[in-house]
Amino acid sequence: MKDSTRSVVQDVPKQLFIGGEWSDASGGATFAVLNPATGEEICQVADATPEDARRALDAAVAAQPAFARTTAMQRHEILMTAFRLLHERIEDLALLMTTEMGKPLAEARGEISYAAEFLRHFAGEALRIDGGYQSAPQGNARFLVAKQPVGPCLLITPWNFPMAMGTRKIGPAIAAGCTSVIKPAHQTPLSMLAFVDILREAGLPDGVVNCVAATDSGGTMEPLIRSGLARKLSFTGSTRVGKILLEQCADKVLRTSMELGGNAPFVVFEDADLDEAVAGAMAAKMRNMGEACTAANRIYVHESVIEEFGAKLAAKMGALTVGDGAEDGTDVGPLIDEAGLGKVRTLVSDAVDRGATVLTGGDPVEGPGYFYRPTVLTGVPRDARMSAEEIFGPVAPLTPFTTEEEAVALANDTPYGLVSYVFTNDLRRALRMAEAIESGMVGLNQGVVSNPYAPFGGMKESGLGREGGSVGIEEFLETKYIGIALAD
């Protein structure tokens, strides 16, 4: 481990953060955090037990009444202080993220900036929580509408965006006046541990945000969900796990926000600017090594331009440099672990066995680490496994189509509906496609749609609710109606 990396890792607390204090897990249990570029251990982190998690929730419950009474300006200032601290420490935080997750430093810096924007955005939303005043139609009463914090929240985040997925949940929770317990993914806990320490430094009251990392996610969080003490769950992760959590939340009727799996279609029409479409495909496919729920998973290209598009995309993909994300000049870092690498290998082999042609890549890079070469496949049949499953890797599968109606049918032939991408220079076709495709977000002639100031979320089995934008804070607020009778 380089000295610079060792330094940033040493500076991060490795314990549980409960009630404003750092503490060891019950019994002193820990787990190893690994560098996916080398497979080597980075450090040991406290491994929370169900009892530890309950202590964290009890701290959040105890802190809720006082935090709900804080002013909007107080919550605004805490979030803005944390926003500034993230930017001041962006280099160290980026190196920390690259070390535990693998993404190149440039992407890690981008994620820190993206994560910070959620804090700035929701700092503003804290000042805009509103209600209403209305006369009853009969004239004999008045209606007041108030917004109140929903209460203690449980927040579960994934490994692929270990800082941004946390701030996208913690930001609105704090802005709304909610306390929380956050459980980061055990593969990448260090970024969130660093962030909650920044919140402590920014003046967040004790117990408002509590952080427990754990290898047994289900065993740790299910008792909290079923306790009746929490009032909301916000989860980002797989659809399979999301469905389990929804069943658990039904027991106490918890408010839920679910940002689940995706299977994003990327549609290129014959009139598209192919250079623009290739650039969009690179952005939509290769962000985070393809390990993103918004990644272009099925690329449908009009039959008249698929050969040219494939050649251009293969040239771009083949020119990328694969290596340790902490090294200068690296474009593509490692996948998260052996299981992730194995899945990509299996999906590519399946597509090739079914008749797909490899234009570039198509195989892993010899270890150490979990690297796979940027890959473009063409002629991918519609019955290939990667047409139905998230690839979560640097693999772009191309499939031809003929008509607009066929493109819509292909795009919607999935139980998922998170995001879709359409490239065409025909305005009317673009609007028809945007309205016809069943997804919560649509990128028209652009390969990145995520923005803290816009609502993020999906349809069908891709989730419930929205994060970000002006609606993001509503997920953490209850609407209360107060009826006032007037004297005769």
N, C-alpha and C positions, 0 to 999 in steps of 0.2 A: 504494500500500500504506500502510495506517495505521501510525502510529509504533508502536503497541502490537504490531501484527502483525510489523512489521519487527524489533522487538526480540526477540520469541520465536524468530523464524526465525534471526536472527543467532546466538543463543545455542546452537543445536543444531549438533553436529559434522556435517560434510558428507562425511567420508572413510570409508574402510573401517576396521572395528575388528577387528584380527587380533592375537592373542597379547597382548592387553592394551594395545595401542597403536593410535593413529589414524594412518592412512597413506593416501597417494594411490593411485589405481589405476595399474597398470602403463601407462606411456605417458601418464599424466595425463588419461585419458579421463573425461568427465563427461556427465551428461544433465540435462535441465531438468525440474523439478517445477512443475506448473501448478496454479493456483487454478481449480477447475471453476466457480466463481461468476462469474469474469471472463474466463477463458481466458488470463490473463496469467502470465508466468513468476514463480515465487516465488524460486527459487534454482537453483544447479547442485549436483549430488551426484556423488560418485565412482562411475564405472561399472566394475564389476569385470570382469576377464577370467577365463577358465578358470584361468590361472596364479595369479591372485589368490585364487580360490576354493580352489585346491589348497593354497596357503599357509595359508588359514584352517583347512582340514581337518587339515593337518599340525600346526597349533598345538593343535587340539582333541585329536588323537591323543597328542601329547606331554604334554598336561595331564591326560589321563584317569587314569593310574595313581595319581597323587598325590591327585586329587580324589576318586577312589573310596575312598581311605583316610580322608577327612575324616569327622568324627563327624556323626551326625544332628543334634546340637545346633548345630554350626557351620553346617550348611546351613540349618537352621531360622532362625538369627539373620540370616543374609544375606537370606533371603526376607522376613523381618519388617522389616528395615531398609528394603528396597526398597518394601515395602508402605507404610510411613510416609512415605517420600519422595514416592511418587506422590500421596498425599493432600495433602502440604504444597505440591505444585506443580500442583495440579489445574487452577487457572485458566489458567496458561500452557500446560500440556499440552493442555487443551481447545481453546484458541484455535489452537494449532499444528495440531491434528487437523482442526478446522473449515476452516482455511486450505487444507490439502492435500487434504481429502476432501470437504468440502461440508456435512456434517451440521450442523444448528443447534447452537449452543453448549450448550443444555440437554442434548441427546442426547450431545454429546461429553463433558460432565462425567459423565453417566451411564456412558459407556463406560469412562472412567478409573477410576471407582469399581468397576465390574464387573471390569475388568482387575486391579485391586489385590486383589480378593477371591480370585482364583486364587492369588495369592502367599500370602495368609494361609492359605487352605485347604491348599495343598500344603506350607507350612511345618509345619502340624500333621501332615500325612501322613508327612513325613520322620521324625517321631518314632514312627510306628506301623508301620514296615516290620517284618514278623515272619516267622517260619519255623515249624518244627514238630519234634516228637520223638515217635517211635512205636516200639513193640515189633513185631518181625516176628511173624507168626502162629505160626511154628514155635518162637519163643522164643529162637532162637540168634543173633539179630542185632538191631541197633537202626537205625532210619532217622532221619537228620537231614535236614531240608529248610531250605535257606537261600535268601535272595533277594539277588541281586547286580545292580549296574547293568548294563544291556545294553551300554553302551559309547558311543563317539562317535555323535552323532545329527545328521541333516540335517533342518532344519525350514523349511518353505516356507509363507508366510502370504499371505492375500489383501489386497486394498485396502479392502474395505468395513468391516472392523473392525480398523484397523491397529495398535491397542494390545492389545486383548483376545485376538485370535487368537494373538498372540505370547506373552502371559503364560500362556495356556492350555496352551502347549507347553513354554515355558522353565521355568515353575514346577515341573511334575512332573519334568522332566529334571534340574534342580538338586536337587530333593528326593531323587531316586533315586541321585544321584551320577554323573550322565552329563554329559559335555561336549557341545558342540554348535556347529554352524554354522547361522545363521539367515539366510534370504534373504527380505526383505520385498518386497512388490509394488513395482514401479518407480513406480507412480502415487502411492504414499503411503509413502515410506521414512522421512520425518522423525520420525514418532511412534516407530518402532522404534529409530532412531538415538538419540533422546533417552532411550529406556528402557535401552538397553545402557550408556549413559553413567551412568545412575542405578545400574545393577548394579555398575559399576566403583567408583562412589562408596560403594556399600554394602559393599564389601570382597570382591567376588567375585575369586578368584584369576585371574591372567592365563591366557588361553587357554581358560577354561572355557566362555565364550560368545563367539563370533566372529560378526560381522555383515558381510555383503557384499550391497550392492544392485547390481542389474544389469538392463540392458534385455534382454539375451539370456538369459532364464531357463534355457531348455533347454540351450543351449551351455555355460552356466556350471555347471549342477548335474549333468547327465548324467555327465560324467567322475568326479565325486565318488561318485555312486551306483555306478558300475561299478568304482571303484578297489579295492574290497575292504577299505578302511580304515574306512569307516563301517559301523555295525551296525544302524542303524534310520533310517527315513524317516517323518516325520510331515508330512502335506500337507493343507491346506485350500484347496479351489478347485473347478474344474469337473470333472464326471465324465469328459469327454473327455481332459483332461490327466491326471487320476488314472489312467486306464487305461494311458496311455503310461508313466507312472511305475511302475506295477505291473509292466509288462513289463521295464522296466529293472532293477527291484529283484530280479526272478527270477534274473538272471544271478549274483548273489552271495547270494541267499536272504536279503535284508534283512528284518528285522521292519518291518512297515508299519502305520501308522494313517492312514486316509483319511476325511476329512470332505468329502463331495462334494456334488453338486447336489441340489436339492429341487424338489418340485412339490406343495406342501402343500395338501391339501383342508381346507376350512373348512365344516363341515356344521351347518346351523341347522334344527332340527325345529320343528314347529308348536306344541309346548308350551313352547318356550324363552321366557325373558324377553327380549323383543326389544331393549329398551334395553341390557340386559347384553350381548346378542349383538352389537349395533352397537358398543359400547365395546370388546368383544373383537376385533371385526373391524378397528377402527381401530388397535388395538395390534399385531395380527398382520400387518396390511397395511402400515401407514405407518411402522413403526420403520425408521429409516435410509432414508427415502424409498422404501421397498419394496425396497431393494437389500440383501436378506438371504436366505440359503438357507432360513431358517425362515419367510419371508413367506407369508401366505395367497395362494396362486396360483390356486386354483379354489374359488370360493365357491358351494356348493350349498345352496339355500334351499327349504324345502318350498313347494309351489305355492300353498298356502293363505295364506302370509304373505310371499311374495316381494315383492309390490307395496309393502306397508307397510315391510318391511325395507329395500327399495331406496330408498324416499323418505327414511327416517330416515338411512341411510348417506350418501346424496347430500347431504343438508343438512349433515351433519358435515364431509364431504370438501370441499364447496364453500365452507365458511367458513374453511378453512385459508389462511394467508398464505404465499405463495411468495416467496422472496427469498434474498439472501446470508445464509448461516447465522450470520455474525458480527454481523449487525444485530439489534437488539432487536425483538421481536415476530414474528420469522420462525418459522414452523411447519415449512416444507418447503424444504429447500435444493436445490441443483442435483444432477443426475445426474453420474456420475464423468467422462464425456467424451462426445465427439461420437458415438462408436460406441454407447455405452449409450443415448443419446437417440434415435439412429436406430432401434435395435431396438424401443424402446417405441412409436415412431410407426408402425413397420411392423406390429407386432402389433395395435395398436388399429385401424388401417385394415383389416387382414385380418378382424377380428371384425365390424366395421361392414359391410363388404362382404358378409359371410355372414349378415347379418340382425340383429346386435346393435343395441340402442338406447342412445344416450348419455344418461345422466341428469344428469351434470355433467362439466365438463372436456372431454377428448377432443382437446386440441391442445397444442402446446408454447407456451412463453412466449418472446417475442422476446428475442434475446440483448442484450448479451453473456452468456456462460455457457450452461449446458446444463440448462435448466429445462423441466419438463413439468407441466401443471396436474393436480392430484389429480382422478382420473377414476373414475366408476362407470358400468359398462356392464351392462345387463340383457338377458336373453334370449340370452346368449352360447351359440351352438351348440356341440355337443360336438366338432365337427370343426374348430373354430377353432384356429389355431396356438397361441394362448395357453393352450389346454387341455392342451397337451403340452409347451410350452416355458416355462422360467422367464422371467417378465416383467422382473424386476429394476427395477421402477419403480412410481410411485404410481397404479397402475391396479387397480381391484377389479372382476373379472368375475363376474356373477351368473348362475347356471343353475338352473332349477327341477328338483325331483325329487318323486316321489309316495310311495314306500314306503321303509321302512328297508332292505330288501334291495337296492333300487335305489341307495340312498345308499352302501352298502358297496361295491357293484360299481363305482360311479363313483369313489369314493375310491381304490380299489385298481387302477384302470385306468391304470397308469403304471409305468414301470420303476424309479421312485424311491420311497423310503420313509423320508424323514428325520423329518418331524413331521406331525401332523394335529391338527385342532381340532374338537371336537364340543360343540354347545350344545343341551342338553335338560334338563328338570327331572324326567325319569323316570330314577331311579337304575338300574333294571335295564336300561333301554335304553342308558344311558351305559356300563355295564360291558360289555354285548354289543358295542357299537361299539368300545370301547377294545381289546377282545380280537380283534375281527374285522379291524380296519384294519391293514394291513401297513406299520407305521412304527415307528421306534425310539423315538419319543416321542409322547405324546398329551396335548393340553391339554383337559381337561374343564371347560367353562364358564370358560375363561381363555384370553387371547390371547397370553401370553408364557410360555414354558416354560423358557427358558434360565436355568440357575442353577449357579454354580460348585460347589455342594455336591451336585449330581445328575449322573448320567451323561448325556453328550451324544453322540449318534451315530445312525446310521440303518441301515436294512435295504436289501436289493437293491442297486441301483446308486447308492445314497446314501452308501455307504462301508463301512469296516471298522474295528472297534475302537470304543472309547469314550474321550472326554475329560471331565475333571472328575469329581466324585464320588469315592467311595472306590476306584473301579476305575481312575481315570485314571492313577495312578502305576504300576499293574501293566503298562501299556504300555511302561514304561521299565525294567522289571526282568526278569531271567532267574531261573527257578526251578532250583536245583541240589539234587540228591538225593545224600546221602552215606551209604553203607552201612557199618556198623561190625559186624564179627564179634566175638562174645563168646568168651572162652576156654572150653574144655570143662570 
